[in-house]
Amino acid sequence: MFLNAQIRLKDILKDQGMSQQQLAVLTDLRPSTISDLCKPNISRIYLSTIAIICAALNITVSDLSVLEPSDPC
């Protein structure tokens, strides 16, 4: 079985009532970086970016990410 890692940033921002732009300002990350992380097909993310986002949103890495089964085809 293959697993697919997903970043739940879009859902977390919605739950916290925060926009992508607000998070970009809060974290001093580029708005395009935040936007990319809210897309379902992101394939890379720097650990430092994860740390910054988790600290700013007061969440853990396990809150931010989820592993889901994927089709091997």
C-alpha positions in Angstrom: 0.0 0.0 0.0 1.2 3.5 -0.9 0.7 6.5 1.3 0.2 10.1 0.2 1.1 13.0 2.5 -1.3 15.9 2.5 -0.9 19.3 4.0 -4.1 20.5 5.8 -3.2 24.2 5.8 -6.3 25.4 3.9 -8.6 23.6 6.4 -6.6 24.9 9.4 -6.8 28.4 8.2 -10.5 28.1 7.7 -11.0 26.7 11.2 -8.9 29.5 12.7 -10.7 32.2 10.7 -7.5 33.3 9.1 -6.7 34.2 5.5 -3.7 33.1 3.5 -2.6 36.7 3.4 -2.8 37.1 7.1 -0.7 34.0 7.6 1.9 35.3 5.1 2.1 38.6 7.1 2.3 36.8 10.4 5.0 34.4 9.3 6.9 36.7 6.9 6.6 34.0 4.3 5.8 34.9 0.7 2.1 34.8 -0.1 2.8 32.5 -3.0 4.4 30.0 -0.6 1.3 30.0 1.6 -0.9 29.7 -1.5 1.2 26.7 -2.8 0.8 25.0 0.5 -2.9 25.3 0.4 -3.1 23.4 -2.9 -3.8 19.7 -2.9 -0.9 18.8 -5.2 2.1 20.2 -3.3 5.1 17.9 -3.5 7.8 19.7 -1.5 8.0 21.7 1.7 10.9 22.9 3.7 11.1 21.7 7.3 11.8 25.3 8.3 8.6 26.4 6.6 6.6 23.8 8.5 8.2 24.9 11.8 7.3 28.6 11.1 3.7 27.8 10.2 3.2 25.5 13.2 4.6 28.1 15.6 2.5 30.9 14.1 -0.7 28.8 14.2 0.1 27.1 17.5 -0.3 23.6 16.0 1.8 20.5 15.7 3.3 18.9 12.6 0.7 16.1 13.0 -2.1 18.7 13.0 -0.7 20.1 9.7 -0.2 16.9 7.9 -2.0 13.7 7.2 -1.1 10.4 5.5 -3.8 8.9 3.2 -3.7 5.7 1.2 -3.2 6.3 -2.5 -3.7 4.1 -5.6 -0.4 2.7 -6.9 -1.6 3.2 -10.5 
